[in-house]
Amino acid sequence: MYKLLFNTVLRRLDPEFAHLLASSVIKALPLADAALRPFLRPHKNLRTVALGREFTTPFGLAAGFDKNATQITGLGLLGFGHVEIGTLTMHAQPGNPKPRLFRLVKDSALINRMGFNNSGSAAAVSHITKAKIRPNRPVIGVNIGKSKITPLADAADDYVFSATLLTPFADYLVVNVSSPNTPGLRELQQLNTLAKLVRRVQSAAGTTPVLLKIAPDLSDTHIEQIVTLALDAQLRGIIVTNTTVARDNLSTADAKISAIGAGGLSGKPLATKALQVLRRVRAAVPTESDFTIIAAGGVSSAQDVLERLAAGAHLVQGYSGFIYNGPLWAHKINRELVKLGYRGNAA
Ligand SMILES: Cc1cc2nc3c(=O)[nH]c(=O)nc-3n(C[C@H](O)[C@H](O)[C@H](O)COP(=O)(O)O)c2cc1C
């Protein structure tokens, strides 16, 4: 049904307009909570404990869909066990000029150069607060990044501002140093800079778990060094991965890809690479450690979720699959996980 709607109507709409339309519907969903919840609630077999929280399912929504935290309740209702809001920055900012979001339908992929369009950390507080007091809410991750106007040398102050403000409302906090669309941001993955940054955020966050989100375009050595750094800084986990700047494994015509230009590629073509980085990270984390690994990148089915859990992830996230599979995507994945016999560690 959604596939038909997508192929006949949605794919003809400007991707950002379609996102706006979907967001308005998701915001209104809590009005139908009583009717929808019994049908959409994840099966109890999927209950999973991680980061000191109980998740209704290991599957959640990756950062970037609900940048301003206005859709948390509706997204939870649709079956996501956690919703990672943001990326939020210290200063509200419009993001890059449009167009900045592109569908590669043949590849079930997206290219985006949104550039952290968001209303700023302070504006998100009241939205998160409202979502937090709702019963049956999803776990809420808060992803923070650097404002475009903040010079790279002052990046840590920008992150610490957001961390200090948002920590009281976050179930976990994510330091995003891996989006390709803020000039210089990924340079923060350099070890010296990163060590100082995460220590400052960690101390601002107090007891709230802090995780780091990394790019898929790092060398194996760099990945291992980042994991060591995260363990040394006593971060609680890592998210692998953000979008890639590579353009590998695509069926879409080269001319179309070049016309789109810069941006991060997500969706199915990212799957193999993201899985490789996940395996690399898993191998670098001592087995006895309670460091939480969240896998993202190219997940579209319950089998993909299981593959990542088997590769060592504790939780799994998706974004692009939501665009291609529609509003019942998380529900279908949850149902399929149960059918495939998966049991969460708290079931
Ligand atoms: C349109 C779009 C916007 C995104 N914005 C963010 C963001 O603000 N912060 C972030 O950490 N990741 C962002 N991401 C990356 C996703 O969270 C995720 O890591 C990536 O898309 C890989 O997962 P997927 O293949 O399931 O989409 C964005 C992705 C897309 C497609």
The ligand as an SDF file (V2000), in Angstrom:
LIG
                    3D

 31 33  0  0  0  0  0  0  0  0999 V2000
   18.1250   13.6020    5.6590 C   0  0  0  0  0  0  0  0  0  0  0  0
   19.0890   13.1010    6.6860 C   0  0  0  0  0  0  0  0  0  0  0  0
   19.4490   13.9210    7.7350 C   0  0  0  0  0  0  0  0  0  0  0  0
   20.3380   13.4590    8.6990 C   0  0  0  0  0  0  0  0  0  0  0  0
   20.6690   14.2820    9.7320 N   0  0  0  0  0  0  0  0  0  0  0  0
   21.4920   13.8250   10.7080 C   0  0  0  0  0  0  0  0  0  0  0  0
   21.8040   14.6500   11.8130 C   0  0  0  0  0  0  0  0  0  0  0  0
   21.3230   15.7780   11.9490 O   0  0  0  0  0  0  0  0  0  0  0  0
   22.6510   14.1410   12.7510 N   0  0  0  0  0  0  0  0  0  0  0  0
   23.1930   12.8780   12.6720 C   0  0  0  0  0  0  0  0  0  0  0  0
   23.9350   12.4680   13.5590 O   0  0  0  0  0  0  0  0  0  0  0  0
   22.8860   12.0750   11.6230 N   0  0  0  0  0  0  0  0  0  0  0  0
   22.0520   12.5200   10.6630 C   0  0  0  0  0  0  0  0  0  0  0  0
   21.7390   11.7000    9.6120 N   0  0  0  0  0  0  0  0  0  0  0  0
   22.3840   10.3620    9.5190 C   0  0  0  0  0  0  0  0  0  0  0  0
   21.4840    9.2650   10.0980 C   0  0  0  0  0  0  0  0  0  0  0  0
   21.2600    9.4670   11.4620 O   0  0  0  0  0  0  0  0  0  0  0  0
   22.1290    7.8770    9.8920 C   0  0  0  0  0  0  0  0  0  0  0  0
   23.3200    7.8120   10.6410 O   0  0  0  0  0  0  0  0  0  0  0  0
   22.4550    7.6050    8.4320 C   0  0  0  0  0  0  0  0  0  0  0  0
   21.4390    8.0930    7.5890 O   0  0  0  0  0  0  0  0  0  0  0  0
   22.6350    6.1080    8.1540 C   0  0  0  0  0  0  0  0  0  0  0  0
   21.4410    5.3990    8.4160 O   0  0  0  0  0  0  0  0  0  0  0  0
   20.4050    4.9740    7.2280 P   0  0  0  0  0  0  0  0  0  0  0  0
   21.2160    4.3360    6.1460 O   0  0  0  0  0  0  0  0  0  0  0  0
   19.4390    4.0440    7.9030 O   0  0  0  0  0  0  0  0  0  0  0  0
   19.7470    6.2310    6.7660 O   0  0  0  0  0  0  0  0  0  0  0  0
   20.8600   12.1470    8.6290 C   0  0  0  0  0  0  0  0  0  0  0  0
   20.4630   11.3130    7.5800 C   0  0  0  0  0  0  0  0  0  0  0  0
   19.5860   11.7620    6.6260 C   0  0  0  0  0  0  0  0  0  0  0  0
   19.1780   10.8420    5.5160 C   0  0  0  0  0  0  0  0  0  0  0  0
  1  2  1  0
  2  3  1  0
  2 30  2  0
  3  4  2  0
  4  5  1  0
  4 28  1  0
  5  6  2  0
  6  7  1  0
  6 13  1  0
  7  8  2  0
  7  9  1  0
  9 10  1  0
 10 11  2  0
 10 12  1  0
 12 13  2  0
 13 14  1  0
 14 15  1  0
 14 28  1  0
 15 16  1  0
 16 17  1  0
 16 18  1  0
 18 19  1  0
 18 20  1  0
 20 21  1  0
 20 22  1  0
 22 23  1  0
 23 24  1  0
 24 25  2  0
 24 26  1  0
 24 27  1  0
 28 29  2  0
 29 30  1  0
 30 31  1  0
M  END
$$$$
